Amino acid sequence: MKIIEIEGGRQLKGTIRVSGAKNATVALIPAAILTDEEATICNVPEITDTEALCDILKMLKVQINRSTESIIINPKDMNNIEITEKFSKKLRASYYFMGALLGKYKKAVMYFPGGCSIGARPIDLHLKGFEALGATVRNEKNKYIVEAKELKGANIYLDIASVGATINIMLAAVKAKGTTIIDNAAKEPEIVNVATFLNSMGAKITGAGTSTIKIVGVDYLHQCFHEVIPDRIEAGSYIIMGALCGNPLKIDNVIPEHIDPLLSKLEEMGVNLEIGSDYVIVLGSNKNLKATNIKTAVYPGFPTDLQQPFTVLLTQANGKSKVTETIWENRFMHIPYLKDLGADIEVKSQTATIIGPNPLIGTQVVATDLRAGAAMVAAGLLAEGKTTITNAEHILRGYEQIIEKLTAVGAKINIKEI
C-alpha cells in the first residue's frame, strides 16, 4: 500500500501545469483500436489508469509505442480475445473496450469493470444501446458476451445523460450500417474530444457536446494524430488548493469555460482570481471566505468530481454551507475523515452541512476513492502538522505527478510504500 505524507501550513507559490484529461484519455485509448491503421495520441497523462488500459492493449496484441506525453497505437495484428477479470477490474473505463471491440469485430467478451466505490454504477444503458444497434448480450457469472451478425444504426434515447454510455454507443456505432441518433446524450467536453478523435480517423459524428449526437456509419477508419484536452478536474482541484493556501498559485493549460461553475462559486465566496484564456491564477488565500451552497449536476452543472475537494474549502468559509450530491450516492465517504481533521460537518441523506471556519489539524486519513483522495490532499496542505493519507493508489489513478507538481510550488509532501 502507498501512503502520502504532508506537512501542512505551507503556502503554495508558482505554476502548476495541468495534464491531459484522465476522463478523455481512458476513452481515447480503447477508441484507438477502431482505426484500420494507427493512431497517435499526445498529451497523454502518466497515471495508473493509462497503464492499466495499455496492459489490456498488450493482452490484445496491439502494438504500442509510448514516449513522453504521447502514445502510438497500431491494432494491425490485434487479437479479439476475452478481457479477463484481472484486467477489467483495474478500472471502470475498461468497459470502453466493449463498445470498441463490438464496433470493430461485432463481438466483445469481458468481465464487469472495476473502479472507485462511489455508488451503484450499472452499465445497463450501455448494454441497451448495444442491443438497439442489433447486438445480443449475455451475462455468464459476471462475464459479458456481446455480439452481432451486423450492427445497424438506430435511434437511442438515454434515460440518464451518461458519459460512459454516450461514448460507448458512439464507439459501437461508428462502423454500423446506416445512421445512429443518441438523444439525451451527455455533453461533457471529454465526449467532444472523443468525437473529434474519431472524426479525425474518418468517422462521421455531429452534435457532440449537445443533447443529440448523430453518427453515420463508415467502413474504414484511417490513421490520425490527436491531442487530449486539459484535465478540467485536475485544474479545478489545484485551483481549490490555491484558494486554500496559494500565494499566488497559477494553474496553467486550463480551458476556463470547462470549469465555469467552479470559478463562479469561488468568486462568489470571495476568492481572488485572475482568469486568462488558458490559465487561472489564485492571487492569494482569503481568510474571510463567504459560505455558499452547491448542488452537483451533469455538465455544464457543478461537477461531482470536484464536490469532494470543494467541501474542504467550505470548511474555511464563514457560516453555514450546504453540498447536495445528485450523481453518486456514496460520494460523501471523505466526510468522516474531514471530521477527524477538525471539520464541523453533518450529512443527512444526500446533503452535507458544513459550519465554518474551523482549523484543521493533521492526522491519519484514508483516500476512499480518487476524488476523495484529492480532498484529503487539499485538507492536508491546509492542516496544521502532519497528515498521512493511506490508500494513495486511488489518487495516482487520476493525478499525474501530483507529488512532483505540489513539491515544485512549495508543498512538503512525499509518497512511500508500506
C-alpha positions as a LaTeX table, in Angstrom:
\begin{tabular}{lrrr}
\hline
Residue & $x$ (\AA) & $y$ (\AA) & $z$ (\AA) \\
\hline
Met1 & 0.00 & 0.00 & 0.00 \\
Lys2 & 1.16 & 3.52 & $-0.80$ \\
Ile3 & 0.79 & 6.39 & 1.64 \\
Ile4 & 1.18 & 10.13 & 1.16 \\
Glu5 & 2.57 & 12.28 & 3.96 \\
Ile6 & 2.01 & 16.04 & 4.05 \\
Glu7 & 3.40 & 18.65 & 6.44 \\
Gly8 & 0.69 & 21.27 & 6.22 \\
Gly9 & 0.53 & 25.01 & 6.67 \\
Arg10 & 2.88 & 25.93 & 3.83 \\
Gln11 & 2.00 & 28.47 & 1.15 \\
Leu12 & 1.87 & 27.36 & $-2.47$ \\
Lys13 & 3.57 & 29.72 & $-4.88$ \\
Gly14 & 4.44 & 29.26 & $-8.54$ \\
Thr15 & 2.90 & 27.46 & $-11.50$ \\
Ile16 & 1.28 & 24.06 & $-11.90$ \\
Arg17 & 0.71 & 22.82 & $-15.44$ \\
Val18 & $-2.40$ & 20.72 & $-15.95$ \\
Ser19 & $-2.01$ & 17.36 & $-17.68$ \\
Gly20 & $-4.22$ & 15.73 & $-20.30$ \\
Ala21 & $-7.71$ & 14.80 & $-19.19$ \\
Lys22 & $-7.99$ & 11.43 & $-17.49$ \\
Asn23 & $-11.66$ & 11.05 & $-18.42$ \\
Ala24 & $-10.87$ & 11.66 & $-22.10$ \\
Thr25 & $-7.72$ & 9.53 & $-22.17$ \\
Val26 & $-9.42$ & 6.46 & $-20.74$ \\
Ala27 & $-11.91$ & 6.54 & $-23.64$ \\
Leu28 & $-9.43$ & 7.57 & $-26.36$ \\
Ile29 & $-7.10$ & 4.61 & $-25.79$ \\
Pro30 & $-9.83$ & 1.96 & $-26.32$ \\
Ala31 & $-11.25$ & 4.04 & $-29.20$ \\
Ala32 & $-7.89$ & 3.87 & $-30.97$ \\
Ile33 & $-8.35$ & 0.18 & $-31.79$ \\
Leu34 & $-11.16$ & 1.15 & $-34.17$ \\
Thr35 & $-8.65$ & 2.50 & $-36.69$ \\
Asp36 & $-7.53$ & 0.23 & $-39.51$ \\
Glu37 & $-4.09$ & 1.86 & $-39.47$ \\
Glu38 & $-2.52$ & 3.59 & $-36.45$ \\
Ala39 & $-3.41$ & 6.41 & $-34.10$ \\
Thr40 & $-1.11$ & 8.87 & $-32.36$ \\
Ile41 & $-2.44$ & 10.48 & $-29.18$ \\
Cys42 & $-0.45$ & 13.21 & $-27.45$ \\
Asn43 & $-0.80$ & 14.94 & $-24.07$ \\
Val44 & $-1.49$ & 11.53 & $-22.52$ \\
Pro45 & $-1.09$ & 11.63 & $-18.71$ \\
Glu46 & 1.16 & 9.10 & $-16.99$ \\
Ile47 & $-1.37$ & 7.77 & $-14.49$ \\
Thr48 & $-2.14$ & 4.24 & $-13.39$ \\
Asp49 & $-5.42$ & 4.20 & $-15.34$ \\
Thr50 & $-3.43$ & 4.79 & $-18.53$ \\
Glu51 & $-1.06$ & 1.96 & $-17.61$ \\
Ala52 & $-3.98$ & $-0.39$ & $-16.96$ \\
Leu53 & $-5.51$ & 0.33 & $-20.38$ \\
Cys54 & $-2.15$ & $-0.20$ & $-22.08$ \\
Asp55 & $-1.91$ & $-3.56$ & $-20.32$ \\
Ile56 & $-5.23$ & $-4.51$ & $-21.94$ \\
Leu57 & $-3.92$ & $-3.40$ & $-25.35$ \\
Lys58 & $-0.84$ & $-5.59$ & $-24.88$ \\
Met59 & $-3.04$ & $-8.54$ & $-23.93$ \\
Leu60 & $-4.96$ & $-7.98$ & $-27.19$ \\
Lys61 & $-1.62$ & $-7.95$ & $-29.11$ \\
Val62 & $-1.96$ & $-4.29$ & $-30.08$ \\
Gln63 & 1.32 & $-2.56$ & $-30.90$ \\
Ile64 & 2.09 & 0.32 & $-28.53$ \\
Asn65 & 4.88 & 2.87 & $-28.74$ \\
Arg66 & 4.84 & 5.00 & $-25.58$ \\
Ser67 & 7.01 & 8.10 & $-25.23$ \\
Thr68 & 6.83 & 11.25 & $-23.12$ \\
Glu69 & 3.22 & 12.51 & $-23.20$ \\
Ser70 & 2.34 & 10.55 & $-26.35$ \\
Ile71 & 1.32 & 7.08 & $-27.42$ \\
Ile72 & 1.15 & 5.44 & $-30.86$ \\
Ile73 & $-1.39$ & 2.61 & $-31.09$ \\
Asn74 & $-1.38$ & 0.21 & $-34.04$ \\
Pro75 & $-4.00$ & $-2.59$ & $-33.99$ \\
Lys76 & $-3.00$ & $-4.29$ & $-37.26$ \\
Asp77 & $-2.05$ & $-7.56$ & $-35.50$ \\
Met78 & $-4.75$ & $-7.36$ & $-32.85$ \\
Asn79 & $-6.49$ & $-10.46$ & $-31.46$ \\
Asn80 & $-10.07$ & $-10.07$ & $-30.27$ \\
Ile81 & $-9.87$ & $-12.27$ & $-27.18$ \\
Glu82 & $-11.65$ & $-12.28$ & $-23.83$ \\
Ile83 & $-10.65$ & $-9.44$ & $-21.49$ \\
Thr84 & $-10.21$ & $-11.27$ & $-18.23$ \\
Glu85 & $-11.32$ & $-10.10$ & $-14.81$ \\
Lys86 & $-7.69$ & $-9.48$ & $-13.83$ \\
Phe87 & $-7.55$ & $-6.64$ & $-16.36$ \\
Ser88 & $-11.15$ & $-5.39$ & $-16.46$ \\
Lys89 & $-11.42$ & $-4.84$ & $-12.70$ \\
Lys90 & $-8.45$ & $-2.47$ & $-12.58$ \\
Leu91 & $-10.56$ & 0.48 & $-13.71$ \\
Arg92 & $-14.09$ & 1.46 & $-14.58$ \\
Ala93 & $-13.16$ & 2.67 & $-18.06$ \\
Ser94 & $-12.17$ & $-0.82$ & $-19.21$ \\
Tyr95 & $-15.79$ & $-1.02$ & $-20.39$ \\
Tyr96 & $-14.95$ & 1.19 & $-23.38$ \\
Phe97 & $-13.27$ & $-1.85$ & $-24.92$ \\
Met98 & $-16.73$ & $-3.40$ & $-25.04$ \\
Gly99 & $-18.03$ & $-0.73$ & $-27.44$ \\
Ala100 & $-14.80$ & $-0.56$ & $-29.45$ \\
Leu101 & $-14.48$ & $-4.33$ & $-29.92$ \\
Leu102 & $-18.16$ & $-4.65$ & $-30.76$ \\
Gly103 & $-17.86$ & $-1.85$ & $-33.29$ \\
Lys104 & $-14.80$ & $-3.36$ & $-34.98$ \\
Tyr105 & $-15.33$ & $-7.11$ & $-34.71$ \\
Lys106 & $-19.05$ & $-7.40$ & $-33.90$ \\
Lys107 & $-18.10$ & $-9.26$ & $-30.74$ \\
Ala108 & $-16.75$ & $-8.36$ & $-27.29$ \\
Val109 & $-16.17$ & $-10.64$ & $-24.30$ \\
Met110 & $-15.12$ & $-9.11$ & $-20.99$ \\
Tyr111 & $-15.78$ & $-9.14$ & $-17.27$ \\
Phe112 & $-17.57$ & $-6.42$ & $-15.34$ \\
Pro113 & $-15.32$ & $-3.36$ & $-14.88$ \\
Gly114 & $-13.80$ & $-2.07$ & $-11.64$ \\
Gly115 & $-13.18$ & 1.49 & $-10.41$ \\
Cys116 & $-13.93$ & 3.60 & $-7.35$ \\
Ser117 & $-16.73$ & 2.51 & $-5.00$ \\
Ile118 & $-18.70$ & 5.76 & $-5.11$ \\
Gly119 & $-22.09$ & 4.19 & $-5.69$ \\
Ala120 & $-24.08$ & 1.87 & $-7.91$ \\
Arg121 & $-22.60$ & 2.08 & $-11.39$ \\
Pro122 & $-24.57$ & $-0.28$ & $-13.63$ \\
Ile123 & $-23.86$ & $-0.49$ & $-17.33$ \\
Asp124 & $-27.42$ & $-1.25$ & $-18.38$ \\
Leu125 & $-27.62$ & 1.90 & $-20.55$ \\
His126 & $-24.52$ & 0.76 & $-22.44$ \\
Leu127 & $-25.97$ & $-2.71$ & $-22.99$ \\
Lys128 & $-29.38$ & $-1.37$ & $-24.08$ \\
Gly129 & $-27.58$ & 0.81 & $-26.61$ \\
Phe130 & $-25.68$ & $-2.17$ & $-27.98$ \\
Glu131 & $-28.93$ & $-4.14$ & $-28.23$ \\
Ala132 & $-30.59$ & $-1.27$ & $-30.09$ \\
Leu133 & $-27.78$ & $-1.50$ & $-32.65$ \\
Gly134 & $-28.56$ & $-5.18$ & $-33.16$ \\
Ala135 & $-26.31$ & $-6.95$ & $-30.67$ \\
Thr136 & $-27.27$ & $-9.69$ & $-28.24$ \\
Val137 & $-26.00$ & $-9.52$ & $-24.67$ \\
Arg138 & $-25.37$ & $-12.48$ & $-22.36$ \\
Asn139 & $-24.11$ & $-12.36$ & $-18.79$ \\
Glu140 & $-22.37$ & $-15.50$ & $-17.57$ \\
Lys141 & $-21.14$ & $-15.18$ & $-13.97$ \\
Asn142 & $-20.19$ & $-11.52$ & $-14.34$ \\
Lys143 & $-18.75$ & $-12.04$ & $-17.82$ \\
Tyr144 & $-20.46$ & $-10.18$ & $-20.65$ \\
Ile145 & $-20.66$ & $-11.64$ & $-24.15$ \\
Val146 & $-21.87$ & $-9.03$ & $-26.64$ \\
Glu147 & $-22.10$ & $-9.97$ & $-30.30$ \\
Ala148 & $-23.97$ & $-9.23$ & $-33.52$ \\
Lys149 & $-24.10$ & $-10.57$ & $-37.06$ \\
Glu150 & $-24.43$ & $-6.97$ & $-38.17$ \\
Leu151 & $-24.71$ & $-3.63$ & $-36.42$ \\
Lys152 & $-27.34$ & $-1.27$ & $-37.79$ \\
Gly153 & $-27.93$ & 2.37 & $-36.94$ \\
Ala154 & $-30.78$ & 3.13 & $-34.54$ \\
Asn155 & $-32.45$ & 5.90 & $-32.58$ \\
Ile156 & $-31.33$ & 5.55 & $-28.97$ \\
Tyr157 & $-32.70$ & 7.54 & $-26.05$ \\
Leu158 & $-30.66$ & 7.51 & $-22.84$ \\
Asp159 & $-32.79$ & 7.56 & $-19.69$ \\
Ile160 & $-29.84$ & 9.28 & $-17.96$ \\
Ala161 & $-27.32$ & 11.54 & $-19.71$ \\
Ser162 & $-24.50$ & 9.06 & $-19.01$ \\
Val163 & $-20.98$ & 9.94 & $-20.18$ \\
Gly164 & $-19.91$ & 6.30 & $-20.33$ \\
Ala165 & $-22.98$ & 5.14 & $-22.24$ \\
Thr166 & $-22.78$ & 8.06 & $-24.68$ \\
Ile167 & $-19.16$ & 7.29 & $-25.54$ \\
Asn168 & $-19.59$ & 3.51 & $-25.64$ \\
Ile169 & $-22.54$ & 3.76 & $-28.03$ \\
Met170 & $-20.52$ & 6.13 & $-30.25$ \\
Leu171 & $-17.70$ & 3.58 & $-30.37$ \\
Ala172 & $-20.06$ & 0.77 & $-31.32$ \\
Ala173 & $-21.91$ & 2.88 & $-33.92$ \\
Val174 & $-19.07$ & 4.42 & $-35.95$ \\
Lys175 & $-18.83$ & 1.35 & $-38.21$ \\
Ala176 & $-22.50$ & 0.33 & $-38.05$ \\
Lys177 & $-24.61$ & 0.36 & $-41.19$ \\
Gly178 & $-26.71$ & 3.49 & $-41.51$ \\
Thr179 & $-27.32$ & 6.33 & $-39.06$ \\
Thr180 & $-27.44$ & 6.28 & $-35.27$ \\
Ile181 & $-29.02$ & 9.07 & $-33.23$ \\
Ile182 & $-28.28$ & 9.35 & $-29.49$ \\
Asp183 & $-30.85$ & 11.51 & $-27.71$ \\
Asn184 & $-30.34$ & 12.89 & $-24.19$ \\
Ala185 & $-26.63$ & 12.38 & $-24.77$ \\
Ala186 & $-24.15$ & 13.62 & $-22.18$ \\
Lys187 & $-22.46$ & 16.92 & $-23.10$ \\
Glu188 & $-19.11$ & 16.75 & $-21.31$ \\
Pro189 & $-16.00$ & 18.16 & $-23.04$ \\
Glu190 & $-14.44$ & 14.70 & $-22.93$ \\
Ile191 & $-17.20$ & 13.44 & $-25.24$ \\
Val192 & $-16.39$ & 16.19 & $-27.72$ \\
Asn193 & $-12.72$ & 15.21 & $-27.52$ \\
Val194 & $-13.51$ & 11.56 & $-28.29$ \\
Ala195 & $-15.82$ & 12.51 & $-31.18$ \\
Thr196 & $-13.11$ & 14.78 & $-32.62$ \\
Phe197 & $-10.64$ & 11.88 & $-32.39$ \\
Leu198 & $-12.98$ & 9.51 & $-34.22$ \\
Asn199 & $-13.77$ & 12.13 & $-36.87$ \\
Ser200 & $-10.07$ & 12.66 & $-37.48$ \\
Met201 & $-9.94$ & 8.93 & $-38.35$ \\
Gly202 & $-12.76$ & 9.37 & $-40.84$ \\
Ala203 & $-15.86$ & 8.83 & $-38.71$ \\
Lys204 & $-18.94$ & 10.96 & $-39.35$ \\
Ile205 & $-20.14$ & 12.26 & $-35.98$ \\
Thr206 & $-22.01$ & 15.52 & $-35.47$ \\
Gly207 & $-23.65$ & 17.11 & $-32.44$ \\
Ala208 & $-21.10$ & 16.08 & $-29.81$ \\
Gly209 & $-21.43$ & 18.49 & $-26.90$ \\
Thr210 & $-25.19$ & 18.77 & $-27.41$ \\
Ser211 & $-28.01$ & 16.52 & $-26.26$ \\
Thr212 & $-28.37$ & 14.93 & $-29.71$ \\
Ile213 & $-25.46$ & 13.15 & $-31.39$ \\
Lys214 & $-25.68$ & 11.80 & $-34.94$ \\
Ile215 & $-23.33$ & 9.05 & $-36.17$ \\
Val216 & $-23.30$ & 7.99 & $-39.83$ \\
Gly217 & $-21.54$ & 4.64 & $-40.09$ \\
Val218 & $-18.39$ & 4.26 & $-42.21$ \\
Asp219 & $-16.49$ & 1.20 & $-43.45$ \\
Tyr220 & $-12.91$ & 2.32 & $-42.87$ \\
Leu221 & $-11.04$ & 4.42 & $-40.32$ \\
His222 & $-7.55$ & 5.70 & $-41.21$ \\
Gln223 & $-4.55$ & 6.90 & $-39.24$ \\
Cys224 & $-4.74$ & 10.11 & $-37.25$ \\
Phe225 & $-2.99$ & 12.44 & $-34.83$ \\
His226 & $-4.91$ & 13.74 & $-31.82$ \\
Glu227 & $-4.34$ & 15.79 & $-28.66$ \\
Val228 & $-6.03$ & 15.13 & $-25.32$ \\
Ile229 & $-7.76$ & 18.20 & $-23.85$ \\
Pro230 & $-6.54$ & 19.58 & $-20.48$ \\
Asp231 & $-8.00$ & 17.86 & $-17.44$ \\
Arg232 & $-10.73$ & 20.14 & $-16.06$ \\
Ile233 & $-11.00$ & 18.14 & $-12.81$ \\
Glu234 & $-7.26$ & 18.28 & $-12.17$ \\
Ala235 & $-7.33$ & 22.01 & $-12.93$ \\
Gly236 & $-10.24$ & 22.54 & $-10.54$ \\
Ser237 & $-8.56$ & 20.51 & $-7.81$ \\
Tyr238 & $-5.40$ & 22.61 & $-7.93$ \\
Ile239 & $-7.38$ & 25.86 & $-8.11$ \\
Ile240 & $-9.18$ & 24.81 & $-4.92$ \\
Met241 & $-5.82$ & 24.05 & $-3.29$ \\
Gly242 & $-4.69$ & 27.51 & $-4.35$ \\
Ala243 & $-7.79$ & 29.03 & $-2.75$ \\
Leu244 & $-6.81$ & 27.25 & 0.48 \\
Cys245 & $-3.12$ & 28.16 & 0.58 \\
Gly246 & $-1.95$ & 29.82 & $-2.65$ \\
Asn247 & 0.17 & 32.98 & $-2.57$ \\
Pro248 & $-0.16$ & 33.29 & $-5.57$ \\
Leu249 & $-0.66$ & 30.00 & $-7.46$ \\
Lys250 & $-1.01$ & 29.85 & $-11.26$ \\
Ile251 & $-2.75$ & 26.90 & $-12.86$ \\
Asp252 & $-1.63$ & 26.70 & $-16.49$ \\
Asn253 & $-3.03$ & 24.81 & $-19.50$ \\
Val254 & $-6.67$ & 25.32 & $-18.49$ \\
Ile255 & $-9.83$ & 25.77 & $-20.56$ \\
Pro256 & $-11.69$ & 28.09 & $-18.15$ \\
Glu257 & $-15.13$ & 27.59 & $-19.71$ \\
His258 & $-14.89$ & 23.89 & $-18.83$ \\
Ile259 & $-14.92$ & 24.81 & $-15.13$ \\
Asp260 & $-17.27$ & 27.81 & $-15.18$ \\
Pro261 & $-19.44$ & 26.56 & $-12.29$ \\
Leu262 & $-16.42$ & 26.20 & $-10.02$ \\
Leu263 & $-14.94$ & 29.58 & $-10.94$ \\
Ser264 & $-18.30$ & 31.28 & $-10.39$ \\
Lys265 & $-18.67$ & 29.73 & $-6.92$ \\
Leu266 & $-15.11$ & 30.66 & $-5.97$ \\
Glu267 & $-15.68$ & 34.29 & $-6.95$ \\
Glu268 & $-18.98$ & 34.25 & $-5.06$ \\
Met269 & $-17.08$ & 33.10 & $-1.96$ \\
Gly270 & $-14.54$ & 35.90 & $-2.29$ \\
Val271 & $-11.59$ & 34.01 & $-3.79$ \\
Asn272 & $-9.44$ & 36.47 & $-5.73$ \\
Leu273 & $-8.90$ & 35.05 & $-9.22$ \\
Glu274 & $-7.28$ & 36.20 & $-12.45$ \\
Ile275 & $-8.76$ & 34.23 & $-15.34$ \\
Gly276 & $-6.92$ & 34.20 & $-18.65$ \\
Ser277 & $-7.53$ & 32.43 & $-21.95$ \\
Asp278 & $-5.64$ & 29.31 & $-20.84$ \\
Tyr279 & $-4.78$ & 29.85 & $-17.18$ \\
Val280 & $-6.22$ & 30.73 & $-13.78$ \\
Ile281 & $-4.24$ & 32.49 & $-11.05$ \\
Val282 & $-5.36$ & 32.33 & $-7.44$ \\
Leu283 & $-3.91$ & 35.60 & $-6.21$ \\
Gly284 & $-3.89$ & 34.59 & $-2.56$ \\
Ser285 & $-5.92$ & 32.71 & 0.02 \\
Asn286 & $-8.73$ & 34.77 & 1.56 \\
Lys287 & $-9.31$ & 34.40 & 5.30 \\
Asn288 & $-12.82$ & 35.88 & 5.01 \\
Leu289 & $-14.49$ & 33.44 & 2.64 \\
Lys290 & $-18.27$ & 33.52 & 2.38 \\
Ala291 & $-20.33$ & 30.36 & 2.87 \\
Thr292 & $-22.19$ & 29.05 & $-0.17$ \\
Asn293 & $-24.30$ & 26.14 & $-1.39$ \\
Ile294 & $-23.59$ & 23.79 & $-4.29$ \\
Lys295 & $-25.58$ & 21.03 & $-5.96$ \\
Thr296 & $-23.81$ & 18.63 & $-8.30$ \\
Ala297 & $-25.26$ & 18.10 & $-11.77$ \\
Val298 & $-24.30$ & 16.72 & $-15.16$ \\
Tyr299 & $-22.25$ & 19.03 & $-17.36$ \\
Pro300 & $-22.44$ & 22.02 & $-17.56$ \\
Gly301 & $-23.50$ & 21.95 & $-13.90$ \\
Phe302 & $-21.21$ & 21.76 & $-10.89$ \\
Pro303 & $-19.11$ & 18.60 & $-11.40$ \\
Thr304 & $-19.48$ & 15.76 & $-8.94$ \\
Asp305 & $-15.74$ & 15.09 & $-9.32$ \\
Leu306 & $-14.97$ & 18.49 & $-7.73$ \\
Gln307 & $-17.54$ & 18.23 & $-4.94$ \\
Gln308 & $-15.18$ & 16.47 & $-2.54$ \\
Pro309 & $-12.22$ & 18.87 & $-2.87$ \\
Phe310 & $-14.62$ & 21.84 & $-2.79$ \\
Thr311 & $-16.05$ & 20.60 & 0.51 \\
Val312 & $-12.60$ & 21.12 & 2.05 \\
Leu313 & $-12.68$ & 24.77 & 1.02 \\
Leu314 & $-16.13$ & 25.18 & 2.56 \\
Thr315 & $-14.73$ & 24.18 & 5.97 \\
Gln316 & $-12.87$ & 27.52 & 5.87 \\
Ala317 & $-15.87$ & 29.67 & 4.89 \\
Asn318 & $-17.71$ & 31.84 & 7.38 \\
Gly319 & $-21.13$ & 30.43 & 8.20 \\
Lys320 & $-23.22$ & 27.51 & 7.00 \\
Ser321 & $-22.68$ & 25.89 & 3.61 \\
Lys322 & $-24.57$ & 23.03 & 2.03 \\
Val323 & $-23.40$ & 20.44 & $-0.51$ \\
Thr324 & $-26.04$ & 18.34 & $-2.25$ \\
Glu325 & $-24.82$ & 15.34 & $-4.23$ \\
Thr326 & $-27.18$ & 14.21 & $-7.01$ \\
Ile327 & $-24.93$ & 11.92 & $-9.08$ \\
Trp328 & $-23.36$ & 9.27 & $-6.79$ \\
Glu329 & $-24.87$ & 8.06 & $-3.53$ \\
Asn330 & $-21.51$ & 7.22 & $-1.92$ \\
Arg331 & $-19.73$ & 10.48 & $-2.68$ \\
Phe332 & $-19.51$ & 11.57 & 0.97 \\
Met333 & $-17.05$ & 8.91 & 2.12 \\
His334 & $-14.45$ & 11.62 & 2.67 \\
Ile335 & $-16.61$ & 13.40 & 5.28 \\
Pro336 & $-15.68$ & 11.23 & 8.31 \\
Tyr337 & $-12.01$ & 11.94 & 7.63 \\
Leu338 & $-12.58$ & 15.68 & 7.30 \\
Lys339 & $-14.30$ & 15.49 & 10.68 \\
Asp340 & $-11.25$ & 13.67 & 12.07 \\
Leu341 & $-9.18$ & 16.63 & 10.85 \\
Gly342 & $-11.45$ & 19.02 & 12.75 \\
Ala343 & $-14.20$ & 19.97 & 10.30 \\
Asp344 & $-17.75$ & 20.57 & 11.52 \\
Ile345 & $-19.87$ & 18.63 & 9.01 \\
Glu346 & $-23.10$ & 16.67 & 9.24 \\
Val347 & $-24.61$ & 14.54 & 6.49 \\
Lys348 & $-28.32$ & 13.90 & 6.12 \\
Ser349 & $-29.50$ & 11.92 & 3.12 \\
Gln350 & $-27.57$ & 13.34 & 0.16 \\
Thr351 & $-26.77$ & 16.75 & 1.67 \\
Ala352 & $-23.76$ & 17.72 & 3.75 \\
Thr353 & $-23.98$ & 20.80 & 6.01 \\
Ile354 & $-20.65$ & 22.45 & 6.78 \\
Ile355 & $-20.17$ & 25.05 & 9.53 \\
Gly356 & $-17.01$ & 27.13 & 9.29 \\
Pro357 & $-14.43$ & 28.27 & 9.60 \\
Asn358 & $-12.67$ & 25.53 & 11.53 \\
Pro359 & $-8.93$ & 24.96 & 11.78 \\
Leu360 & $-7.78$ & 21.56 & 10.53 \\
Ile361 & $-5.23$ & 19.51 & 12.46 \\
Gly362 & $-3.23$ & 16.80 & 10.71 \\
Thr363 & $-3.98$ & 13.13 & 11.41 \\
Gln364 & $-4.19$ & 9.82 & 9.54 \\
Val365 & $-6.92$ & 9.67 & 6.89 \\
Val366 & $-7.94$ & 7.39 & 4.02 \\
Ala367 & $-8.30$ & 8.06 & 0.29 \\
Thr368 & $-11.52$ & 6.09 & $-0.17$ \\
Asp369 & $-11.67$ & 6.92 & $-3.89$ \\
Leu370 & $-9.90$ & 9.10 & $-6.44$ \\
Arg371 & $-11.58$ & 12.45 & $-5.74$ \\
Ala372 & $-11.86$ & 11.81 & $-2.01$ \\
Gly373 & $-8.10$ & 11.35 & $-2.18$ \\
Ala374 & $-7.74$ & 14.76 & $-3.81$ \\
Ala375 & $-9.85$ & 16.19 & $-0.99$ \\
Met376 & $-7.53$ & 14.63 & 1.58 \\
Val377 & $-4.51$ & 16.16 & $-0.17$ \\
Ala378 & $-6.18$ & 19.58 & $-0.15$ \\
Ala379 & $-7.02$ & 19.20 & 3.54 \\
Gly380 & $-3.51$ & 18.01 & 4.35 \\
Leu381 & $-1.94$ & 21.02 & 2.64 \\
Leu382 & $-4.00$ & 23.31 & 4.86 \\
Ala383 & $-3.93$ & 21.37 & 8.12 \\
Glu384 & $-1.51$ & 22.15 & 10.91 \\
Gly385 & 1.03 & 19.39 & 11.42 \\
Lys386 & 1.34 & 16.07 & 9.61 \\
Thr387 & $-1.39$ & 14.37 & 7.61 \\
Thr388 & $-0.93$ & 10.78 & 6.45 \\
Ile389 & $-3.15$ & 9.54 & 3.62 \\
Thr390 & $-3.45$ & 5.77 & 3.18 \\
Asn391 & $-4.73$ & 4.00 & 0.03 \\
Ala392 & $-2.90$ & 6.64 & $-2.02$ \\
Glu393 & $-3.11$ & 4.36 & $-5.07$ \\
His394 & $-6.55$ & 5.87 & $-5.68$ \\
Ile395 & $-5.00$ & 9.33 & $-6.11$ \\
Leu396 & $-2.39$ & 8.10 & $-8.58$ \\
Arg397 & $-5.16$ & 6.80 & $-10.83$ \\
Gly398 & $-6.07$ & 10.32 & $-11.89$ \\
Tyr399 & $-3.42$ & 12.90 & $-10.93$ \\
Glu400 & $-0.21$ & 12.78 & $-12.94$ \\
Gln401 & 2.93 & 13.54 & $-10.90$ \\
Ile402 & 0.89 & 15.10 & $-8.10$ \\
Ile403 & 3.78 & 14.82 & $-5.63$ \\
Glu404 & 6.24 & 16.49 & $-8.01$ \\
Lys405 & 3.79 & 19.23 & $-9.04$ \\
Leu406 & 2.93 & 20.20 & $-5.46$ \\
Thr407 & 6.53 & 19.96 & $-4.27$ \\
Ala408 & 7.59 & 22.36 & $-7.05$ \\
Val409 & 5.25 & 25.07 & $-5.69$ \\
Gly410 & 6.31 & 24.75 & $-2.06$ \\
Ala411 & 4.37 & 21.85 & $-0.55$ \\
Lys412 & 6.13 & 19.46 & 1.80 \\
Ile413 & 4.72 & 16.20 & 0.51 \\
Asn414 & 6.08 & 12.72 & $-0.17$ \\
Ile415 & 4.86 & 9.26 & $-1.07$ \\
Lys416 & 6.12 & 5.94 & 0.23 \\
Glu417 & 5.32 & 2.25 & 0.12 \\
Ile418 & 4.46 & 0.45 & 3.36 \\
\hline
\end{tabular}
